Each structure stands twice: as C-alpha cells, then as structure tokens.
Amino acid sequence: MPSPSFNLGRPQTGANGPHSTAPGLRPRQWQSQLIQLLRRRLHQHPNGSCDVLIHAGPGAGKTLGALLGFQRLQQEGQLRRFAVFCHRSSIAEQWLVAAGRLGLRLQAWHPALADPEAGDGLLFTYQSAGRNLHELEGLLGKGLLENRGEPWLAIADEVHHLGLDPEEPEASAWGQAFSQLSAGARLRMGLTGTPFRADNLAFCAARRVRVHDGQEWLEQITPDLSVEPRELIAAGDVRPLEFRFQDGWVDHGRLGETVEEGHTVSVGDSERSPLSLEQRESWRARNLRRAISLGDSSSIALRVLLGARRRLELVRRQHPGAGGLVIARSIAHARRLCGLLEEEGDRVLLVHSQDPEANTRLQAFKAGQADWLVSIDMCAEGFDAPRLRVVAYLTTVVTRTRFVQAITRAVRLDGERAELEALPRHPSYVFAPADPLLMQIARTWSLSEPYLLRPRANEAATAEPGGCGRSGSLPLQALEDGAGAVIPMRGPQLPNFLMQR
C-alpha cells in the first residue's frame, strides 16, 4: 500500500518560479488545512501582523508542513522571505534538509555569514538569537527583507520553549528575544507537539482566550490548528503505543515480615508500600526513586529492563532493524543500565549532555549501529529515529511534557516500513514502573488537553497544566494481588486497565 507520508519529487522549474516543487507532492490533509488557515489569517489582517499556533503530535510532519505553507504563499506573492528559530542545532539541521527537499534556499545564520540576504530564508537557534540580539535586529529589519515593505514569515519551532514571564522578563530571554526580532514579521507561526509548560507561563505566538472553569476566570492557550496523536494513528501516519507498567512492593527501612494486601504496613521501623496504589504524594515520589534503582530489593527496575529487552527481541522478528531507548535518571545510573544490557550481549550507546560526542552517537544509533540507546535528557524533541520501537522509562521525572516527549520518540515510521505494514500500524512499546502519575498520563497521551494559565496564587494547589494530575474518575488499581504484576495498557484511547496477559 502507498505511504500516507509526503511523496516528494525533485524541485523543478515551473510556472510559479524556480523553486516550485514537483507535481508528485501530496501533503497530508492537515497540511492542506494549514495552508488555508495561513491564507485566511493574512486576508483577515491585511495591514498588520498576526500569530498562528499549530499543535501537531510527533511524526505529523510539522517541519515540512510549515515550509510547504510558506512556499505556497511565496508563490502567490503574499510572503517574500522567512526566518526559522529552533532550540537545538540538531533540529536546525533537520530544517535545512527539509527545506532542500522542497527546493527552498534556507541558510543557517552565523556572525560570519557572507551573504545573509541570499536565498529564501535564514535559520537561527534561540540561543544564537539571544546572544546576537542587537546585530540581528538590524538584519531582520532590513537585510532579510531588502526593504521594510516586504512581508516575511517568522517560524518558532517547539514554541513552548519561548516562555513569557511579565514579572521576570530576564528569566525568559529566549521568548523576549524572539518577540523582539519577529516584531516586524507579517505572520508569526508557532509549532509545537506539546502546547503546555510546567511553570504556568504563556509563550510566544500563541493566542490566549479567557475561559471560566466554574469558579474563576482563567486564560487558555488555544491552538489555531490541532492535530491529535490519535488522528495520526488512525490515519496510519504514526504508530500506536502499548504500555507495560511493572508493579511491585517498595520497602522503606528494614524489610517487614507481614503485609496486608492493598495497604501500607509498618513492622518495627520498616514500611512496605504498593507502587501503583500509593496515594500520598511524598510517598509516591519516594517509591519511584526506589523503583528505578537497580539495587532496590523490589527489582522493579530490573524487571522493567528485562521486559523491554524481551519485547525488542519479539519486535525484531517482524522489524529486524528495530532498536530500543532507555531513559535514565543520571549518568551513573545510565552506566549501570548500559552494563546490564552489555552483559546480555547487546550493543549499547550512551548519550548525555556532557558528552562532546553525543550527536555522533545519536547518528550512529539512527544508522543501526547499536541495539539500545541509553540517554539522559538527550532524546526528546527533534530526535527522529523511526527504527525506535521500545522505550524503557527509568527516571523520576513524571511531568506530562517530559514523559510524552520521551515515549513519542517511538511513534515515527519511515516510508520503507509504511510500505510493508498494513493499517493499523504495528505498535511500539513503553515499559515503566507502575507510578500512578505515569499511568494517568499514559491514559491520555494521545489526546490534546487545554493549557490553562492560572493566577499565581493558585499555582501551588494545581497539578501541572496538560492533565498530569490525579483523576477521581480513573481509579488506579493493580491486577489480581495488586503487586508484582505487569499492568498492560493500549492506545490510542486507553481504557483503565485491560486483561492481564
């Protein structure tokens, strides 16, 4: 069957100019909607600038969609140039590759760039934009546009990084820099796969709407176009996810002698707590710290890792080049996980932010030179490895943003696999300790939830925006005896718990 992904031909010279794309280009439905949306916004605001926020899940094709939108509007004479801002150099490289596929001349900006006015657009990292703010103000005000009358598009990739704090503007330097540099843009487009933040801040290029939650007026960040992961799954554009949460008893202090099922029991100065049933927040966090430790008596982390490894072996029967990702808590923790996998004969690569060879190792994993990639905060937004099919989540970070970013590294599939697999696509798998908050996020990962900006006085009493708080309508319960079992969950819309396998 044909792949639902872009069918890109080589750039050809056509009636619309030398940068027209080949007629074989078939955008996805939501990208066609994006082009129409951009046209409407330009028509509705003929004399001023306007913002557009696009929320699309990983694998949706945000980069190509945004570039295609600009290209069509450039061909129609509504936009002349564009500038892309992104938060990592590795993501910047992906923008350059995607622009080349569409025949757009995008060049990465640096202070020694010979001719910044050449081509269709310039590419910046948020960090370089902030560091060279004064120089770039002159460039974007004159050089990029050739004169101040030419309309241009500013694109902010993963725009939720551009937080805006009116009380501490210096704390959100990236957001302030982008706002300042894009002030003259005809249109500002924010792209994000996770349209919320953990700090209750708004972000750039995002429309805010006043809503009432029954008790008070709040502000809600409202995307102009939202493409939920469940829609992408149904269309076959990305893989569904299945979850395997490892439950167990967590001991604190000396090992107790007796346990009453479903309750924490004290024996002397020791306590035992069921991982999936713990309701006290301080104990829940304490349980998770123990559960990911390889030296803990519960062996939960070891069972998570071994379960992930067994699943990868099964996946490879149909997908020989498949690989796995382990998210670790620290460098020392990651090294121990690497050691365990290597003892089983697996090829393992470790990446972390302090490693100067991290990007080289990431590329090596993408090329199939390792079975497993063990990472600390390196494999989130922008990490694109379609061979990734199994994720073992062994860290104490339980925010919705970080968990969803980590697990959705495994939803992408390339054109070759898309040709081989029928619909629905074969799932990828996530293994993790049965932490109540992680399970709650897993139930709704494929749905878009509103990001509400609450008054500062209420921040301490609210859960993280985006829905990672506890829900009374979704009881958390383990299967059978409540501990020691694996709790399976399926996507995209997840029931409470399925039958244990």
C-alpha positions as semicolon CSV with decimal commas, in nm:
position;residue;x (nm);y (nm);z (nm)
1;M;0,000;0,000;0,000
2;P;0,127;0,356;-0,061
3;S;0,268;0,551;0,231
4;P;0,047;0,832;0,365
5;S;0,362;1,040;0,413
6;F;0,484;1,311;0,179
7;N;0,566;1,196;-0,172
8;L;0,836;1,448;-0,258
9;G;0,986;1,482;-0,600
10;R;1,289;1,684;-0,701
11;P;1,243;2,061;-0,731
12;Q;1,152;2,169;-1,080
13;T;1,118;2,498;-1,259
14;G;0,751;2,569;-1,309
15;A;0,502;2,842;-1,372
16;N;0,530;2,967;-1,017
17;G;0,904;3,016;-1,028
18;P;1,231;2,827;-1,000
19;H;1,154;2,684;-0,657
20;S;0,826;2,510;-0,734
21;T;0,807;2,153;-0,612
22;A;0,741;1,855;-0,833
23;P;0,375;1,777;-0,904
24;G;0,408;1,447;-0,714
25;L;0,394;1,627;-0,378
26;R;0,092;1,506;-0,181
27;P;0,054;1,688;0,151
28;R;-0,141;1,531;0,431
29;Q;-0,489;1,663;0,499
30;W;-0,390;1,876;0,797
31;Q;-0,110;2,042;0,600
32;S;-0,362;2,147;0,335
33;Q;-0,573;2,289;0,617
34;L;-0,266;2,476;0,742
35;I;-0,216;2,645;0,404
36;Q;-0,579;2,754;0,401
37;L;-0,550;2,881;0,758
38;L;-0,245;3,093;0,675
39;R;-0,424;3,242;0,373
40;R;-0,724;3,334;0,586
41;R;-0,511;3,498;0,854
42;L;-0,326;3,710;0,601
43;H;-0,659;3,811;0,447
44;Q;-0,812;3,893;0,788
45;H;-0,513;4,107;0,889
46;P;-0,408;4,283;0,567
47;N;-0,225;4,569;0,737
48;G;-0,075;4,417;1,048
49;S;0,096;4,113;1,192
50;C;-0,081;3,807;1,329
51;D;0,005;3,490;1,520
52;V;-0,082;3,130;1,438
53;L;-0,022;2,840;1,680
54;I;-0,003;2,488;1,534
55;H;-0,020;2,186;1,762
56;A;0,063;1,858;1,592
57;G;0,193;1,543;1,752
58;P;0,533;1,384;1,682
59;G;0,555;1,240;1,334
60;A;0,284;1,469;1,197
61;G;0,523;1,650;0,962
62;K;0,530;1,995;1,124
63;T;0,858;2,095;0,961
64;L;0,757;2,006;0,607
65;G;0,407;2,141;0,663
66;A;0,534;2,482;0,775
67;L;0,780;2,503;0,485
68;L;0,515;2,398;0,236
69;G;0,281;2,664;0,375
70;F;0,544;2,932;0,325
71;Q;0,628;2,808;-0,023
72;R;0,267;2,824;-0,140
73;L;0,221;3,175;-0,001
74;Q;0,551;3,284;-0,155
75;Q;0,437;3,155;-0,493
76;E;0,114;3,351;-0,452
77;G;0,309;3,668;-0,374
78;Q;0,178;3,702;-0,018
79;L;0,512;3,635;0,155
80;R;0,864;3,706;0,039
81;R;1,111;3,560;0,290
82;F;1,106;3,357;0,611
83;A;1,310;3,302;0,926
84;V;1,313;2,986;1,137
85;F;1,401;2,981;1,506
86;C;1,465;2,649;1,684
87;H;1,616;2,540;2,013
88;R;1,882;2,286;1,910
89;S;2,147;2,264;1,641
90;S;2,042;1,906;1,563
91;I;1,688;2,028;1,490
92;A;1,831;2,311;1,281
93;E;1,995;2,051;1,059
94;Q;1,657;1,885;1,004
95;W;1,512;2,217;0,889
96;L;1,793;2,258;0,637
97;V;1,735;1,909;0,498
98;A;1,358;1,956;0,476
99;A;1,394;2,294;0,303
100;G;1,628;2,136;0,049
101;R;1,369;1,867;-0,028
102;L;1,120;2,141;-0,115
103;G;1,367;2,342;-0,319
104;L;1,378;2,630;-0,070
105;R;1,710;2,802;-0,012
106;L;1,743;2,817;0,367
107;Q;2,081;2,900;0,520
108;A;2,193;2,877;0,882
109;W;2,289;3,217;1,019
110;H;2,616;3,282;1,199
111;P;2,805;3,610;1,260
112;A;3,048;3,543;0,972
113;L;2,780;3,453;0,715
114;A;2,894;3,608;0,387
115;D;2,557;3,698;0,232
116;P;2,262;3,676;0,473
117;E;2,031;3,828;0,210
118;A;2,076;3,538;-0,032
119;G;1,815;3,268;-0,060
120;D;1,463;3,239;0,074
121;G;1,528;3,243;0,447
122;L;1,757;3,227;0,746
123;L;1,780;2,974;1,027
124;F;1,863;3,064;1,389
125;T;1,886;2,882;1,718
126;Y;1,716;3,051;2,011
127;Q;2,050;3,075;2,186
128;S;2,228;3,246;1,897
129;A;1,936;3,485;1,852
130;G;1,953;3,587;2,217
131;R;2,328;3,631;2,213
132;N;2,329;3,843;1,896
133;L;2,009;4,034;1,955
134;H;2,128;4,382;1,856
135;E;2,301;4,263;1,539
136;L;2,000;4,060;1,431
137;E;1,757;4,344;1,489
138;G;1,925;4,528;1,206
139;L;1,940;4,218;0,987
140;L;1,577;4,115;1,026
141;G;1,460;4,473;0,995
142;K;1,648;4,545;0,674
143;G;1,879;4,282;0,531
144;L;1,642;3,985;0,533
145;L;1,362;4,189;0,381
146;E;1,572;4,401;0,144
147;N;1,331;4,679;0,232
148;R;1,085;4,725;0,514
149;G;0,783;4,681;0,292
150;E;0,832;4,312;0,208
151;P;0,621;4,065;0,408
152;W;0,802;3,783;0,582
153;L;0,717;3,484;0,799
154;A;0,871;3,405;1,138
155;I;0,855;3,038;1,243
156;A;0,917;2,935;1,605
157;D;0,982;2,560;1,632
158;E;0,874;2,396;1,960
159;V;0,744;2,737;2,057
160;H;0,653;2,632;2,413
161;H;1,021;2,690;2,494
162;L;0,962;3,063;2,448
163;G;0,809;3,133;2,787
164;L;0,694;3,484;2,871
165;D;0,713;3,595;3,234
166;P;0,590;3,954;3,278
167;E;0,724;3,962;3,634
168;E;1,073;3,834;3,544
169;P;1,141;3,917;3,177
170;E;1,511;3,835;3,206
171;A;1,425;3,479;3,313
172;S;1,266;3,414;2,972
173;A;1,542;3,552;2,749
174;W;1,458;3,328;2,452
175;G;1,097;3,443;2,449
176;Q;1,191;3,807;2,480
177;A;1,448;3,780;2,201
178;F;1,207;3,610;1,962
179;S;0,933;3,863;2,036
180;Q;1,171;4,149;1,966
181;L;1,319;4,002;1,648
182;S;0,987;3,894;1,498
183;A;0,805;4,220;1,570
184;G;0,818;4,320;1,203
185;A;0,704;3,984;1,064
186;R;0,383;3,976;0,862
187;L;0,296;3,643;1,017
188;R;0,435;3,450;1,314
189;M;0,382;3,074;1,322
190;G;0,441;2,876;1,640
191;L;0,487;2,499;1,607
192;T;0,464;2,260;1,900
193;G;0,400;1,897;1,979
194;T;0,339;1,973;2,349
195;P;0,146;2,302;2,378
196;F;0,188;2,347;2,753
197;R;0,451;2,426;3,013
198;A;0,507;2,309;3,369
199;D;0,563;2,662;3,504
200;N;0,221;2,813;3,426
201;L;0,369;3,064;3,180
202;A;0,233;3,174;2,845
203;F;0,457;3,153;2,539
204;C;0,515;3,341;2,215
205;A;0,298;3,329;1,902
206;A;0,010;3,179;2,100
207;R;-0,344;3,311;2,124
208;R;-0,492;3,338;2,474
209;V;-0,867;3,312;2,537
210;R;-1,048;3,390;2,863
211;V;-1,248;3,092;2,995
212;H;-1,440;3,022;3,313
213;D;-1,391;2,692;3,496
214;G;-1,695;2,736;3,719
215;Q;-1,506;2,913;3,993
216;E;-1,285;3,177;3,832
217;W;-1,177;3,330;3,505
218;L;-0,864;3,180;3,353
219;E;-0,661;3,222;3,036
220;Q;-0,635;2,928;2,797
221;I;-0,368;2,880;2,529
222;T;-0,572;2,789;2,220
223;P;-0,404;2,637;1,911
224;D;-0,538;2,760;1,579
225;L;-0,493;2,411;1,435
226;S;-0,460;2,098;1,647
227;V;-0,373;1,753;1,513
228;E;-0,403;1,498;1,791
229;P;-0,183;1,187;1,800
230;R;-0,495;0,968;1,788
231;E;-0,581;1,121;1,448
232;L;-0,232;1,049;1,319
233;I;-0,257;0,692;1,450
234;A;-0,594;0,638;1,281
235;A;-0,451;0,770;0,953
236;G;-0,151;0,538;0,976
237;D;0,094;0,828;0,987
238;V;0,240;0,718;1,321
239;R;0,244;0,406;1,536
240;P;0,016;0,342;1,834
241;L;0,177;0,284;2,172
242;E;0,119;0,000;2,415
243;F;0,226;0,038;2,777
244;R;0,360;-0,220;3,022
245;F;0,375;-0,085;3,377
246;Q;0,567;-0,300;3,624
247;D;0,405;-0,307;3,966
248;G;0,557;-0,426;4,293
249;W;0,608;-0,365;4,664
250;V;0,858;-0,099;4,766
251;D;1,030;-0,139;5,103
252;H;1,147;0,153;5,313
253;G;1,372;0,077;5,607
254;R;1,419;-0,280;5,722
255;L;1,217;-0,546;5,539
256;G;0,882;-0,604;5,712
257;E;0,762;-0,952;5,798
258;T;0,391;-0,915;5,718
259;V;0,188;-0,719;5,464
260;E;-0,186;-0,662;5,447
261;E;-0,295;-0,666;5,086
262;G;-0,361;-0,320;4,946
263;H;-0,232;-0,128;5,247
264;T;0,100;0,004;5,374
265;V;0,207;-0,193;5,682
266;S;0,461;-0,089;5,945
267;V;0,674;-0,354;6,111
268;G;0,914;-0,201;6,360
269;D;1,081;0,086;6,177
270;S;1,015;-0,053;5,826
271;E;0,729;0,013;5,585
272;R;0,617;-0,152;5,264
273;S;0,416;0,034;5,001
274;P;0,245;-0,091;4,680
275;L;0,385;0,114;4,393
276;S;0,066;0,156;4,188
277;L;-0,167;0,218;4,486
278;E;0,026;0,476;4,686
279;Q;-0,186;0,792;4,723
280;R;0,041;1,007;4,941
281;E;0,239;1,233;4,710
282;S;0,560;1,232;4,916
283;W;0,550;0,851;4,935
284;R;0,463;0,818;4,568
285;A;0,775;1,013;4,472
286;R;0,980;0,819;4,726
287;N;0,852;0,490;4,582
288;L;0,950;0,589;4,229
289;R;1,303;0,679;4,338
290;R;1,335;0,332;4,487
291;A;1,166;0,162;4,192
292;I;1,415;0,289;3,933
293;S;1,715;0,193;4,148
294;L;1,888;-0,120;4,024
295;G;1,994;-0,206;4,379
296;D;1,647;-0,196;4,533
297;S;1,514;-0,521;4,679
298;S;1,192;-0,496;4,476
299;S;1,385;-0,545;4,148
300;I;1,122;-0,335;3,968
301;A;1,381;-0,154;3,753
302;L;1,545;-0,481;3,657
303;R;1,212;-0,633;3,559
304;V;1,127;-0,323;3,352
305;L;1,459;-0,350;3,167
306;L;1,434;-0,725;3,109
307;G;1,074;-0,692;2,992
308;A;1,173;-0,423;2,744
309;R;1,460;-0,634;2,617
310;R;1,238;-0,939;2,564
311;R;0,983;-0,726;2,378
312;L;1,251;-0,587;2,147
313;E;1,356;-0,941;2,059
314;L;0,994;-1,018;1,960
315;V;0,957;-0,696;1,759
316;R;1,271;-0,779;1,564
317;R;1,105;-1,089;1,418
318;Q;0,897;-0,853;1,203
319;H;1,122;-0,545;1,211
320;P;1,484;-0,668;1,205
321;G;1,639;-0,324;1,237
322;A;1,434;-0,217;1,541
323;G;1,609;-0,056;1,837
324;G;1,533;0,040;2,195
325;L;1,570;0,351;2,411
326;V;1,631;0,365;2,787
327;I;1,568;0,693;2,969
328;A;1,789;0,703;3,278
329;R;1,799;0,932;3,580
330;S;2,170;1,022;3,593
331;I;2,499;0,941;3,423
332;A;2,593;0,691;3,692
333;H;2,250;0,528;3,667
334;A;2,278;0,515;3,287
335;R;2,619;0,348;3,301
336;R;2,482;0,072;3,522
337;L;2,193;0,019;3,281
338;C;2,439;0,004;2,992
339;G;2,640;-0,257;3,179
340;L;2,336;-0,480;3,229
341;L;2,245;-0,467;2,863
342;E;2,601;-0,528;2,752
343;E;2,619;-0,834;2,979
344;E;2,333;-0,978;2,772
345;G;2,537;-0,926;2,455
346;D;2,357;-0,613;2,333
347;R;2,529;-0,326;2,153
348;V;2,470;-0,012;2,358
349;L;2,536;0,360;2,311
350;L;2,525;0,608;2,599
351;V;2,443;0,975;2,534
352;H;2,426;1,266;2,776
353;S;2,467;1,643;2,759
354;Q;2,823;1,638;2,898
355;D;2,945;1,409;2,620
356;P;3,100;1,604;2,328
357;E;3,040;1,300;2,106
358;A;2,668;1,283;2,190
359;N;2,544;1,391;1,847
360;T;2,778;1,146;1,676
361;R;2,642;0,866;1,893
362;L;2,283;0,967;1,816
363;Q;2,354;0,947;1,445
364;A;2,522;0,610;1,493
365;F;2,210;0,477;1,666
366;K;1,987;0,609;1,389
367;A;2,210;0,427;1,140
368;G;2,158;0,097;1,322
369;Q;2,500;0,069;1,485
370;A;2,357;-0,021;1,828
371;D;2,067;-0,221;1,969
372;W;2,000;0,019;2,256
373;L;2,043;0,388;2,321
374;V;2,067;0,490;2,688
375;S;2,002;0,859;2,739
376;I;1,975;1,133;3,000
377;D;1,776;1,432;2,867
378;M;1,905;1,393;2,510
379;C;1,623;1,214;2,331
380;A;1,316;1,436;2,335
381;E;1,201;1,698;2,083
382;G;1,357;1,667;1,744
383;F;1,513;1,324;1,793
384;D;1,387;1,133;1,492
385;A;1,473;0,762;1,474
386;P;1,199;0,556;1,303
387;R;1,376;0,231;1,400
388;L;1,298;0,300;1,766
389;R;1,024;0,060;1,882
390;V;1,072;0,005;2,257
391;V;1,118;0,263;2,535
392;A;1,214;0,182;2,894
393;Y;1,136;0,483;3,114
394;L;1,352;0,465;3,426
395;T;1,371;0,818;3,562
396;T;1,195;1,014;3,837
397;V;1,063;1,284;3,601
398;V;0,684;1,249;3,586
399;T;0,570;1,571;3,417
400;R;0,341;1,525;3,121
401;T;0,574;1,718;2,893
402;R;0,882;1,507;2,958
403;F;0,705;1,171;2,964
404;V;0,511;1,232;2,642
405;Q;0,819;1,367;2,466
406;A;1,017;1,057;2,565
407;I;0,761;0,792;2,473
408;T;0,663;0,952;2,142
409;R;1,015;0,904;2,009
410;A;0,884;0,556;1,926
411;V;0,580;0,652;1,717
412;R;0,755;0,751;1,394
413;L;0,785;0,522;1,094
414;D;0,969;0,575;0,770
415;G;0,843;0,527;0,417
416;E;1,000;0,184;0,381
417;R;0,820;0,042;0,685
418;A;0,499;0,217;0,584
419;E;0,507;0,026;0,254
420;L;0,545;-0,306;0,440
421;E;0,290;-0,262;0,719
422;A;-0,085;-0,259;0,677
423;L;-0,322;-0,043;0,880
424;P;-0,335;-0,030;1,174
425;R;0,040;0,002;1,210
426;H;0,235;-0,231;1,435
427;P;0,260;-0,075;1,782
428;S;0,565;0,040;1,970
429;Y;0,601;-0,037;2,340
430;V;0,669;0,160;2,658
431;F;0,793;-0,009;2,977
432;A;0,797;0,181;3,307
433;P;0,741;0,139;3,682
434;A;0,371;0,147;3,777
435;D;0,384;0,501;3,913
436;P;0,028;0,641;3,946
437;L;0,106;0,968;3,769
438;L;0,284;0,799;3,479
439;M;-0,014;0,569;3,431
440;Q;-0,251;0,865;3,440
441;I;-0,054;1,042;3,167
442;A;-0,042;0,723;2,960
443;R;-0,421;0,709;2,953
444;T;-0,445;1,046;2,780
445;W;-0,115;1,085;2,593
446;S;-0,289;1,072;2,252
447;L;-0,542;1,344;2,338
448;S;-0,497;1,721;2,335
449;E;-0,582;1,879;2,668
450;P;-0,622;2,253;2,728
451;Y;-0,336;2,450;2,879
452;L;-0,493;2,680;3,139
453;L;-0,295;2,972;3,284
454;R;-0,397;3,003;3,646
455;P;-0,347;3,301;3,876
456;R;-0,014;3,281;4,058
457;A;-0,184;3,247;4,396
458;N;-0,337;2,915;4,283
459;E;-0,026;2,757;4,134
460;A;0,071;2,562;4,444
461;A;-0,272;2,398;4,459
462;T;-0,290;2,287;4,096
463;A;-0,142;1,998;3,906
464;E;0,075;2,052;3,601
465;P;-0,120;2,205;3,311
466;G;-0,194;1,949;3,047
467;G;-0,360;1,693;3,269
468;C;-0,097;1,509;3,471
469;G;-0,289;1,547;3,796
470;R;-0,480;1,267;3,964
471;S;-0,829;1,195;3,832
472;G;-1,101;1,056;4,056
473;S;-1,286;0,911;3,759
474;L;-0,994;0,687;3,664
475;P;-0,915;0,466;3,965
476;L;-0,564;0,328;3,975
477;Q;-0,556;-0,037;4,062
478;A;-0,318;-0,324;4,009
479;L;-0,430;-0,661;3,878
480;E;-0,500;-0,972;4,086
481;D;-0,300;-0,937;4,407
482;G;-0,213;-0,571;4,340
483;A;0,165;-0,606;4,325
484;G;0,437;-0,776;4,127
485;A;0,234;-0,788;3,806
486;V;0,266;-0,606;3,476
487;I;-0,021;-0,367;3,401
488;P;-0,079;-0,354;3,023
489;M;-0,242;-0,051;2,861
490;R;-0,318;0,006;2,492
491;G;-0,352;0,318;2,279
492;P;-0,456;0,543;2,133
493;Q;-0,756;0,593;2,364
494;L;-0,670;0,396;2,670
495;P;-0,914;0,213;2,898
496;N;-0,846;0,195;3,268
497;F;-0,689;-0,149;3,258
498;L;-0,708;-0,437;3,017
499;M;-0,693;-0,805;3,096
500;Q;-0,354;-0,918;3,222
501;R;-0,155;-1,123;2,976
